[in-house]
Amino acid sequence: MPTNLPNEVTVQIRTDGVNDYVFVLNFSRKEQTILLDNRVYTDMLNADREEVLQAKDAVQIKPYGVRILKRSKQE
């Protein structure tokens, strides 16, 4: 994940040994945008369909919102 996050956004990563789960949390009153790195991510909170996000994509996080993204664990 990028290291130049907005001040009000944090990222935590957990793994199951196969995949990394990236928790992006917005602690501000305004929508925040982060740019993804050169990995492929799946949006885990999209219940209707699996949304694949790639490096060219920007991720929007609603005010006080959270995004949970899954990516293959990098060796």
GURODO-262820 format. One record per atom (N, C-alpha, C): atom name; x, y, z. Coordinates in pm, 1 decimal, padded with zeros to 6 digits. Layout:
! residues N
CA|X|Y|Z .
...
END
This chain:
! residues 75
N|00084.9|-00117.9|00000.0 .
CA|00000.0|00000.0|00000.0 .
C|00089.5|00124.3|00000.0 .
N|00034.7|00232.7|-00050.3 .
CA|00114.4|00354.5|-00056.5 .
C|00148.7|00405.5|00082.6 .
N|00262.1|00468.9|00094.1 .
CA|00301.4|00524.0|00223.7 .
C|00262.2|00670.2|00237.6 .
N|00216.8|00731.6|00131.5 .
CA|00174.7|00871.9|00137.4 .
C|00022.6|00880.5|00149.3 .
N|-00028.7|00832.3|00260.3 .
CA|-00171.8|00834.8|00287.0 .
C|-00212.1|00969.9|00344.7 .
N|-00338.2|01008.2|00326.0 .
CA|-00386.1|01128.3|00395.7 .
C|-00370.1|01108.9|00546.8 .
N|-00353.6|01216.9|00620.7 .
CA|-00331.8|01209.0|00765.2 .
C|-00440.6|01132.4|00839.1 .
N|-00562.7|01140.1|00792.3 .
CA|-00675.1|01079.8|00862.9 .
C|-00703.3|00935.3|00820.3 .
N|-00618.2|00876.9|00737.8 .
CA|-00640.5|00740.7|00686.4 .
C|-00530.4|00649.0|00739.7 .
N|-00572.5|00530.5|00787.3 .
CA|-00476.1|00430.0|00831.5 .
C|-00497.3|00301.6|00753.2 .
N|-00390.8|00221.7|00746.6 .
CA|-00396.1|00092.3|00677.7 .
C|-00334.9|-00012.1|00770.0 .
N|-00406.3|-00121.8|00789.0 .
CA|-00354.5|-00237.1|00861.2 .
C|-00363.8|-00357.8|00769.5 .
N|-00264.7|-00445.7|00778.3 .
CA|-00261.6|-00564.8|00692.5 .
C|-00257.5|-00688.1|00780.8 .
N|-00344.1|-00782.6|00749.1 .
CA|-00346.4|-00913.5|00814.5 .
C|-00335.0|-01018.2|00704.7 .
N|-00283.6|-01136.7|00739.2 .
CA|-00266.7|-01240.9|00638.6 .
C|-00315.9|-01374.4|00691.7 .
N|-00356.9|-01460.3|00600.2 .
CA|-00389.3|-01598.8|00634.9 .
C|-00282.5|-01693.2|00581.1 .
N|-00172.9|-01636.8|00532.5 .
CA|-00064.4|-01715.1|00475.8 .
C|-00072.8|-01727.9|00324.7 .
N|-00191.2|-01712.5|00269.9 .
CA|-00212.3|-01719.3|00125.1 .
C|-00245.8|-01581.5|00070.2 .
N|-00333.4|-01510.5|00139.3 .
CA|-00377.0|-01377.0|00098.1 .
C|-00350.1|-01276.4|00208.6 .
N|-00328.2|-01152.0|00168.3 .
CA|-00323.1|-01039.7|00260.9 .
C|-00458.9|-00971.6|00258.9 .
N|-00504.0|-00928.5|00376.0 .
CA|-00627.9|-00853.0|00388.2 .
C|-00589.6|-00713.6|00435.5 .
N|-00622.3|-00614.4|00353.5 .
CA|-00580.2|-00476.6|00377.0 .
C|-00702.6|-00398.2|00424.1 .
N|-00696.5|-00348.4|00547.4 .
CA|-00804.8|-00271.7|00607.3 .
C|-00768.0|-00124.1|00596.6 .
N|-00848.4|-00048.6|00522.0 .
CA|-00824.6|00093.9|00501.9 .
C|-00934.8|00168.3|00577.1 .
N|-00895.5|00250.0|00674.6 .
CA|-00992.0|00319.0|00759.7 .
C|-00978.0|00470.6|00746.1 .
N|-01090.8|00537.1|00728.2 .
CA|-01094.6|00682.4|00714.8 .
C|-01152.8|00740.0|00843.8 .
N|-01072.9|00816.9|00914.9 .
CA|-01115.7|00876.4|01041.5 .
C|-01151.6|01023.6|01027.0 .
N|-01187.6|01065.3|00906.5 .
CA|-01220.5|01206.9|00886.1 .
C|-01365.5|01224.1|00843.2 .
N|-01409.1|01348.6|00842.7 .
CA|-01546.1|01383.3|00803.4 .
C|-01564.8|01391.7|00653.0 .
N|-01455.2|01382.0|00578.3 .
CA|-01467.7|01394.4|00432.9 .
C|-01420.1|01267.1|00363.7 .
N|-01472.0|01247.4|00244.5 .
CA|-01430.0|01132.3|00164.2 .
C|-01281.2|01145.1|00132.0 .
N|-01210.7|01034.0|00136.7 .
CA|-01068.0|01032.0|00107.8 .
C|-01042.7|00940.6|-00012.0 .
N|-00933.3|00965.8|-00080.8 .
CA|-00893.8|00886.1|-00196.5 .
C|-00751.0|00838.2|-00175.8 .
N|-00727.6|00709.7|-00203.0 .
CA|-00590.8|00658.4|-00203.1 .
C|-00566.6|00588.8|-00335.5 .
N|-00442.8|00591.7|-00379.8 .
CA|-00403.8|00523.3|-00502.2 .
C|-00343.4|00389.0|-00465.9 .
N|-00373.9|00287.7|-00544.8 .
CA|-00321.2|00154.4|-00519.0 .
C|-00182.0|00137.7|-00577.5 .
N|-00108.6|00042.4|-00522.4 .
CA|00023.0|00010.3|-00576.1 .
C|00006.7|-00084.2|-00695.5 .
N|00111.3|-00148.4|-00737.5 .
CA|00108.2|-00231.8|-00858.8 .
C|00060.3|-00374.1|-00833.8 .
N|-00035.9|-00390.4|-00745.8 .
CA|-00090.9|-00522.0|-00714.4 .
C|-00238.3|-00525.2|-00752.9 .
N|-00295.5|-00643.2|-00760.7 .
CA|-00438.1|-00660.1|-00789.6 .
C|-00510.2|-00686.4|-00657.5 .
N|-00618.2|-00613.9|-00634.3 .
CA|-00695.4|-00623.3|-00510.8 .
C|-00839.0|-00662.8|-00542.2 .
N|-00901.8|-00730.5|-00447.5 .
CA|-01044.1|-00761.3|-00454.3 .
C|-01112.5|-00687.7|-00339.9 .
N|-01221.0|-00617.5|-00371.0 .
CA|-01299.0|-00546.9|-00269.9 .
C|-01385.2|-00648.6|-00196.2 .
N|-01358.4|-00671.3|-00069.0 .
CA|-01427.0|-00775.4|00006.9 .
C|-01564.1|-00733.9|00058.7 .
N|-01595.3|-00606.5|00059.5 .
CA|-01723.9|-00561.7|00111.9 .
C|-01830.0|-00544.5|00004.6 .
N|-01797.9|-00576.7|-00117.9 .
CA|-01894.5|-00568.6|-00226.4 .
C|-01967.6|-00702.2|-00232.5 .
N|-02084.0|-00708.6|-00168.3 .
CA|-02156.2|-00834.8|-00153.6 .
C|-02219.1|-00884.0|-00284.5 .
N|-02251.5|-00793.0|-00374.9 .
CA|-02320.9|-00830.8|-00497.0 .
C|-02230.0|-00895.6|-00600.9 .
N|-02107.4|-00848.4|-00609.2 .
CA|-02016.2|-00901.8|-00709.8 .
C|-01873.2|-00877.3|-00664.6 .
N|-01785.3|-00959.3|-00712.5 .
CA|-01644.6|-00941.3|-00680.1 .
C|-01588.4|-00828.8|-00765.4 .
N|-01539.9|-00724.7|-00701.2 .
CA|-01483.2|-00610.9|-00773.3 .
C|-01331.1|-00620.0|-00766.4 .
N|-01267.8|-00623.2|-00882.2 .
CA|-01122.0|-00630.7|-00888.0 .
C|-01067.3|-00491.1|-00912.5 .
N|-00974.3|-00450.9|-00827.0 .
CA|-00911.6|-00319.6|-00836.2 .
C|-00766.2|-00338.4|-00873.5 .
N|-00716.1|-00251.7|-00959.9 .
CA|-00577.3|-00263.0|-01004.7 .
C|-00504.4|-00132.0|-00983.0 .
N|-00376.7|-00131.8|-01018.7 .
CA|-00288.5|-00018.8|-00989.3 .
C|-00342.4|00114.3|-01040.6 .
N|-00411.1|00113.5|-01150.7 .
CA|-00459.2|00239.5|-01207.2 .
C|-00579.1|00294.0|-01130.6 .
N|-00635.7|00212.8|-01042.9 .
CA|-00757.1|00251.3|-00972.2 .
C|-00728.2|00332.7|-00846.8 .
N|-00815.0|00428.1|-00821.9 .
CA|-00813.5|00502.3|-00697.1 .
C|-00926.9|00448.0|-00611.1 .
N|-00902.3|00434.1|-00483.4 .
CA|-01002.5|00381.6|-00391.6 .
C|-01060.7|00497.5|-00312.7 .
N|-01192.2|00508.3|-00315.9 .
CA|-01263.5|00611.2|-00240.2 .
C|-01307.5|00550.2|-00107.3 .
N|-01286.1|00625.7|00000.5 .
CA|-01332.0|00581.4|00132.0 .
C|-01423.5|00689.2|00186.3 .
N|-01547.9|00651.2|00215.2 .
CA|-01646.9|00746.6|00264.2 .
C|-01605.5|00802.7|00399.7 .
N|-01664.8|00916.2|00439.3 .
CA|-01634.4|00970.9|00571.7 .
C|-01655.8|00864.5|00680.3 .
N|-01557.3|00849.1|00766.2 .
CA|-01558.2|00749.4|00873.6 .
C|-01581.8|00608.0|00820.3 .
N|-01540.7|00584.0|00697.1 .
CA|-01566.0|00456.3|00631.8 .
C|-01447.4|00361.4|00637.9 .
N|-01471.9|00242.0|00587.5 .
CA|-01369.9|00137.4|00582.7 .
C|-01379.3|00064.9|00449.4 .
N|-01266.0|00023.0|00398.4 .
CA|-01259.8|-00065.3|00281.1 .
C|-01173.3|-00183.9|00321.3 .
N|-01215.7|-00302.5|00285.0 .
CA|-01136.0|-00422.9|00309.4 .
C|-01100.4|-00480.4|00173.5 .
N|-00970.6|-00486.4|00146.1 .
CA|-00921.0|-00531.3|00017.9 .
C|-00838.2|-00657.1|00037.8 .
N|-00852.4|-00752.2|-00054.4 .
CA|-00774.5|-00875.5|-00050.5 .
C|-00676.7|-00876.2|-00167.0 .
N|-00554.8|-00922.7|-00140.1 .
CA|-00454.6|-00937.5|-00245.7 .
C|-00376.4|-01065.3|-00218.1 .
N|-00314.5|-01120.9|-00320.5 .
CA|-00228.6|-01238.1|-00302.2 .
C|-00109.6|-01198.5|-00217.3 .
N|-00071.7|-01286.7|-00125.8 .
CA|00044.6|-01260.3|-00041.3 .
C|00170.4|-01260.0|-00127.1 .
N|00251.2|-01158.3|-00106.3 .
CA|00375.2|-01144.4|-00182.5 .
C|00488.6|-01207.8|-00104.0 .
N|00564.4|-01291.4|-00169.6 .
CA|00677.1|-01360.4|-00102.8 .
C|00793.5|-01268.6|-00083.5 .
END
